[in-house]
Amino acid sequence: MTNGTNGPGGPAGTGGRRRPDASMTLITSMLERPLDPGYQQAADRREAQGLPRATSYRTPLVIVLAVLTGFLFAVAALSLRPKPTAAAQVKAQLVARIEGFQKQASAQDAKVVALTRQVRDYEALALKQSGSTDLSGQIAGLEVQAGTVGLTGPGLTLTIDDAASTEAGGGAGSRPSSGFEPGRVTSADLQIIVNGLWGAGAEAISINGHRLSSTAAIRFAGQAIIVDFRPLARPYVITALGDGTGMQQLFDQAFAGVYLSQLTQEFKIRSVLKTADALSVPADSASRLEVARPIAPAGSATSTGPGTSTQRNAAPGTAPPGGTTAGTGTDPATSTDSPTTAPSTTSAGNSQENP
């Protein structure tokens, strides 16, 4: 007698073999009959009536519903956007005006530099025609010291930037922050670092393209840092001309180098120092010639120097030429309103003779 479950016609399979998926009836039914029984019956009825088994997604009703849904989402998104207030509009207008004035000032600065170069060429030509070749060389040297001409040579660049999170480091402690957030670079920080570079032997320094002369001042206005009333944008790139390797060694050992290391460790302020063989610093566009007198005849008792022209910085409230300088930068409590100055050798170039 043949077993019904294993016989040729049994439900287990043909020829007495069991189906490999016989133990997976749930999965088999999902694959073979994916529709729910209720949906399957509805599809069968539509098919018996000569209609498609399922409705199309391209019917006009579906399209209209989709358009209405998208319109409702757009209206909801627009209603959530804040409406511009009068203060925001005034702020946008002020920002646009400030940007326009800054572009105009940059164009005027470029024009001043070009005209100054032409005046210098005419002065050199006049001195050459008069036979005063020695005086021309002295004037060229004094112009370098006064910062009225651009310079190129070896040196180093020190890039300083705020901490990734301006809240790093907790409180400011004994640091002269002047109201700045702990993780931000302050004007006092730049003063100390710049004075440290002067003390390390820098011959010329600029910050973000602004030349620092003997009367240049690094100050703050609110949360902004300014040099000669020109705002600086971070990161702050300090370019110093001179012996790059020697300056780096002296700077790291001096107070300014230790101070910069503490800023990095305690307040997470970022700094990168690199030496280079070819760097350039621009001329000080704020310096101009204000007073000039003819040279006294040779042998005259009133002749006190090679010339009597005086060159002064245009920024008001700064130290007069030949005044006391702060080149070493050893005082950590430097006032943010005091000018950051070059060594005395540079200040001598600002005045050939005081009137």
C-alpha positions as CSV (number, residue, x, y, z in Angstrom):
1,M,0.0,0.0,0.0
2,T,1.4,3.4,-1.0
3,N,1.7,6.2,1.6
4,G,-0.6,9.1,0.6
5,T,1.9,11.7,1.7
6,N,4.9,10.3,-0.2
7,G,3.1,8.6,-3.1
8,P,3.3,9.8,-6.7
9,G,0.1,11.9,-6.4
10,G,0.6,13.0,-2.8
11,P,0.7,16.7,-1.8
12,A,4.4,16.4,-0.8
13,G,5.5,16.4,-4.4
14,T,5.9,14.4,-7.5
15,G,7.6,11.1,-7.4
16,G,7.7,11.1,-3.6
17,R,10.0,14.1,-3.4
18,R,9.4,16.9,-0.9
19,R,9.4,20.5,-2.1
20,P,12.5,22.4,-1.0
21,D,10.3,25.3,0.3
22,A,7.7,23.2,1.9
23,S,8.7,24.5,5.4
24,M,8.5,28.1,4.2
25,T,4.8,28.4,3.5
26,L,4.5,32.0,4.7
27,I,7.3,33.3,2.4
28,T,6.0,31.1,-0.5
29,S,2.5,32.5,-0.1
30,M,3.9,36.1,0.0
31,L,5.9,35.5,-3.2
32,E,3.1,33.7,-5.1
33,R,0.1,35.7,-3.8
34,P,1.5,39.2,-2.9
35,L,-2.0,40.8,-2.7
36,D,-4.2,40.7,0.3
37,P,-7.2,38.4,-0.3
38,G,-9.5,41.4,-0.2
39,Y,-7.5,43.3,-2.8
40,Q,-7.2,40.1,-4.8
41,Q,-11.0,39.7,-4.9
42,A,-11.4,43.4,-6.0
43,A,-8.8,42.9,-8.8
44,D,-10.6,39.8,-9.9
45,R,-13.9,41.6,-10.1
46,R,-12.4,44.5,-12.1
47,E,-10.8,42.0,-14.5
48,A,-14.2,40.2,-14.9
49,Q,-15.8,43.5,-15.8
50,G,-13.1,44.1,-18.5
51,L,-11.4,46.8,-16.5
52,P,-7.7,47.0,-15.6
53,R,-6.8,45.1,-12.4
54,A,-5.6,48.4,-10.8
55,T,-6.3,52.1,-11.3
56,S,-3.6,54.2,-13.1
57,Y,-1.6,56.9,-11.4
58,R,-2.0,59.1,-14.4
59,T,-5.7,59.7,-13.9
60,P,-6.8,63.3,-13.8
61,L,-8.0,63.0,-10.1
62,V,-4.5,61.8,-9.0
63,I,-2.8,64.6,-10.9
64,V,-5.1,67.3,-9.4
65,L,-4.6,65.9,-5.9
66,A,-0.8,66.0,-6.4
67,V,-0.8,69.6,-7.6
68,L,-3.0,70.7,-4.7
69,T,-0.8,68.9,-2.2
70,G,2.3,70.6,-3.6
71,F,0.6,74.0,-3.5
72,L,-0.4,73.5,0.1
73,F,3.2,72.6,1.0
74,A,4.5,75.7,-0.8
75,V,2.1,78.0,1.0
76,A,3.0,76.5,4.4
77,A,6.7,77.0,3.7
78,L,6.2,80.6,2.7
79,S,4.1,81.3,5.8
80,L,6.8,80.0,8.1
81,R,9.5,82.3,6.7
82,P,10.0,85.4,8.9
83,K,8.8,88.6,7.2
84,P,11.5,91.3,6.8
85,T,11.2,94.0,9.4
86,A,12.0,97.6,9.1
87,A,15.2,97.1,11.1
88,A,16.3,94.4,8.8
89,Q,15.8,96.6,5.8
90,V,17.7,99.4,7.4
91,K,20.5,97.1,8.2
92,A,20.7,95.8,4.7
93,Q,20.9,99.3,3.4
94,L,23.6,100.2,5.8
95,V,25.6,97.1,4.9
96,A,25.3,98.0,1.2
97,R,26.4,101.6,1.8
98,I,29.4,100.4,3.9
99,E,30.5,98.0,1.2
100,G,30.2,100.7,-1.4
101,F,32.3,103.1,0.7
102,Q,34.9,100.5,1.3
103,K,35.2,99.8,-2.5
104,Q,35.5,103.6,-3.1
105,A,38.2,103.9,-0.4
106,S,40.2,101.0,-1.9
107,A,40.0,102.7,-5.3
108,Q,41.2,106.0,-3.8
109,D,44.1,104.2,-2.0
110,A,45.2,102.7,-5.2
111,K,45.1,106.1,-6.9
112,V,47.1,107.7,-4.1
113,V,49.8,105.0,-4.4
114,A,50.0,105.6,-8.1
115,L,50.2,109.4,-7.7
116,T,52.8,109.0,-4.9
117,R,54.9,106.9,-7.2
118,Q,54.8,109.6,-9.9
119,V,55.7,112.3,-7.4
120,R,58.6,110.3,-6.2
121,D,59.8,109.8,-9.8
122,Y,59.6,113.5,-10.5
123,E,61.5,114.3,-7.2
124,A,64.3,111.9,-8.2
125,L,64.5,113.5,-11.6
126,A,64.6,117.0,-10.2
127,L,67.4,115.9,-7.8
128,K,69.3,114.3,-10.5
129,Q,69.1,117.4,-12.7
130,S,70.3,119.6,-9.9
131,G,73.3,117.3,-9.2
132,S,72.2,116.3,-5.7
133,T,72.9,112.6,-6.1
134,D,73.9,112.1,-2.5
135,L,70.7,113.7,-1.2
136,S,68.7,111.4,-3.5
137,G,70.3,108.3,-1.9
138,Q,69.6,109.7,1.6
139,I,66.0,110.4,0.8
140,A,65.6,106.8,-0.6
141,G,67.0,105.3,2.6
142,L,64.7,107.5,4.8
143,E,61.7,106.5,2.7
144,V,62.4,102.9,3.4
145,Q,62.7,103.6,7.1
146,A,59.5,105.7,7.1
147,G,57.5,103.0,5.3
148,T,56.5,105.1,2.4
149,V,57.8,102.6,-0.2
150,G,57.0,98.9,-0.5
151,L,59.7,96.3,0.3
152,T,60.4,92.8,-0.8
153,G,62.7,90.2,0.7
154,P,63.0,87.1,3.0
155,G,61.1,86.9,6.2
156,L,58.3,85.0,7.9
157,T,54.5,85.0,7.9
158,L,52.5,84.4,11.1
159,T,48.8,83.6,10.5
160,I,46.6,83.9,13.6
161,D,42.9,83.0,13.7
162,D,40.2,82.7,16.3
163,A,39.5,79.4,18.0
164,A,37.2,77.0,16.2
165,S,34.8,77.6,19.0
166,T,35.0,81.1,20.5
167,E,33.8,79.8,23.8
168,A,36.9,77.7,24.3
169,G,39.1,78.3,27.2
170,G,36.6,79.5,29.8
171,G,37.4,82.9,31.2
172,A,39.9,85.4,29.9
173,G,41.8,85.4,33.2
174,S,44.7,87.9,33.2
175,R,44.7,88.2,29.4
176,P,44.0,91.8,28.2
177,S,40.8,90.8,26.3
178,S,39.2,94.2,26.3
179,G,35.7,92.8,26.1
180,F,36.4,90.2,23.4
181,E,35.2,86.6,23.7
182,P,37.9,84.3,25.2
183,G,38.4,82.4,21.9
184,R,38.9,85.5,19.8
185,V,42.1,87.3,18.8
186,T,42.1,90.7,20.4
187,S,43.9,93.9,19.5
188,A,46.1,93.6,22.5
189,D,47.2,90.1,21.3
190,L,48.3,91.6,18.0
191,Q,50.1,94.4,19.7
192,I,52.1,92.1,21.8
193,I,52.9,89.7,18.9
194,V,53.9,92.6,16.6
195,N,56.1,94.2,19.2
196,G,57.7,90.8,19.7
197,L,58.5,90.6,16.0
198,W,60.0,94.1,16.1
199,G,62.2,93.0,19.0
200,A,63.2,89.8,17.1
201,G,64.7,91.9,14.4
202,A,62.0,92.5,11.9
203,E,62.8,95.3,9.4
204,A,59.2,95.8,8.1
205,I,55.8,94.4,9.1
206,S,52.4,94.4,7.6
207,I,49.1,93.0,8.8
208,N,46.6,91.8,6.1
209,G,48.4,94.1,3.7
210,H,48.5,97.2,6.0
211,R,52.0,98.5,6.6
212,L,52.9,99.3,10.2
213,S,55.0,102.4,10.4
214,S,56.4,104.2,13.5
215,T,53.0,105.9,14.1
216,A,50.7,103.0,13.1
217,A,48.2,102.0,15.8
218,I,46.4,98.7,16.4
219,R,43.1,99.4,18.1
220,F,39.7,97.9,18.6
221,A,36.2,99.2,17.8
222,G,33.6,97.0,19.4
223,Q,34.4,93.4,18.3
224,A,36.5,94.6,15.3
225,I,40.3,95.1,15.1
226,I,41.5,98.2,13.1
227,V,44.9,99.4,11.9
228,D,45.0,103.1,11.2
229,F,41.2,103.1,11.2
230,R,41.1,100.3,8.6
231,P,39.1,97.2,9.8
232,L,40.9,93.8,9.6
233,A,39.2,90.5,8.7
234,R,40.3,87.2,10.1
235,P,42.5,85.3,9.7
236,Y,45.2,87.9,10.6
237,V,48.3,87.4,8.4
238,I,51.4,89.2,9.8
239,T,54.3,89.5,7.3
240,A,57.7,90.4,8.7
241,L,60.8,91.0,6.6
242,G,64.2,90.1,7.8
243,D,66.2,87.0,8.7
244,G,63.3,84.5,9.0
245,T,65.1,81.8,10.8
246,G,66.8,84.1,13.3
247,M,63.5,86.0,13.9
248,Q,61.7,82.7,14.6
249,Q,64.3,81.6,17.1
250,L,64.3,84.9,19.0
251,F,60.5,85.3,18.8
252,D,59.9,81.8,20.3
253,Q,62.2,82.5,23.2
254,A,60.9,86.0,23.9
255,F,57.8,87.0,25.9
256,A,55.7,87.3,22.7
257,G,56.4,83.7,21.7
258,V,55.5,82.4,25.1
259,Y,52.4,84.5,25.1
260,L,51.3,83.1,21.7
261,S,51.9,79.6,23.0
262,Q,49.6,80.3,26.0
263,L,46.9,81.6,23.6
264,T,47.1,78.4,21.7
265,Q,47.0,76.1,24.7
266,E,44.5,77.9,26.9
267,F,42.2,79.6,24.4
268,K,42.6,77.3,21.4
269,I,43.6,80.3,19.2
270,R,45.2,78.9,16.0
271,S,48.6,80.1,14.7
272,V,50.9,79.0,11.9
273,L,54.4,80.4,11.5
274,K,56.3,79.9,8.2
275,T,59.5,81.3,6.8
276,A,59.9,82.3,3.2
277,D,62.6,83.6,0.8
278,A,60.4,86.1,-1.1
279,L,57.8,88.2,0.8
280,S,56.6,91.7,0.2
281,V,55.0,94.4,2.3
282,P,53.2,97.4,0.8
283,A,53.9,101.1,1.5
284,D,52.1,102.9,4.2
285,S,49.3,104.7,2.3
286,A,48.4,106.9,5.3
287,S,51.9,108.6,5.4
288,R,52.2,111.8,3.5
289,L,54.5,114.8,3.2
290,E,53.1,117.8,5.0
291,V,56.0,120.3,5.5
292,A,59.0,121.0,3.3
293,R,61.6,123.8,3.3
294,P,64.6,124.5,1.0
295,I,67.9,123.1,1.9
296,A,70.2,125.6,3.7
297,P,73.4,126.6,1.8
298,A,76.5,124.5,2.6
299,G,78.4,125.9,5.6
300,S,75.4,127.8,7.0
301,A,75.0,127.7,10.8
302,T,71.3,127.0,10.4
303,S,71.9,123.8,8.4
304,T,71.2,120.9,10.7
305,G,70.7,118.1,8.3
306,P,70.5,116.9,4.8
307,G,66.9,118.2,4.4
308,T,64.1,119.8,6.3
309,S,61.0,118.0,5.0
310,T,58.8,116.4,7.5
311,Q,56.7,113.3,6.8
312,R,53.8,112.5,9.1
313,N,51.2,109.9,9.4
314,A,47.7,110.9,8.5
315,A,46.1,109.2,11.5
316,P,45.3,111.6,14.3
317,G,46.2,111.1,17.9
318,T,49.3,109.0,17.2
319,A,52.8,109.5,18.5
320,P,54.9,112.2,16.8
321,P,57.9,111.3,14.7
322,G,61.0,110.5,16.8
323,G,58.9,109.7,19.9
324,T,59.3,106.8,22.3
325,T,58.8,103.5,20.6
326,A,57.7,100.1,22.1
327,G,59.7,97.7,20.0
328,T,60.3,95.0,22.6
329,G,56.7,94.3,23.5
330,T,57.6,93.1,27.1
331,D,54.6,94.7,28.7
332,P,51.6,92.3,28.6
333,A,49.2,94.9,29.7
334,T,49.6,97.2,26.6
335,S,46.6,99.5,26.2
336,T,44.6,98.8,23.1
337,D,44.4,102.5,22.4
338,S,48.2,103.0,22.4
339,P,50.0,102.9,19.0
340,T,52.0,99.8,18.2
341,T,55.2,101.2,16.9
342,A,58.3,100.1,15.0
343,P,61.8,100.3,16.5
344,S,63.5,103.6,16.9
345,T,65.4,103.1,13.6
346,T,62.1,103.2,11.8
347,S,60.8,106.2,13.6
348,A,63.8,108.2,12.6
349,G,62.7,107.8,8.9
350,N,59.5,109.7,9.5
351,S,61.2,113.0,10.0
352,Q,64.3,114.3,8.3
353,E,64.2,117.3,10.6
354,N,61.4,118.5,12.8
355,P,60.2,121.9,11.8
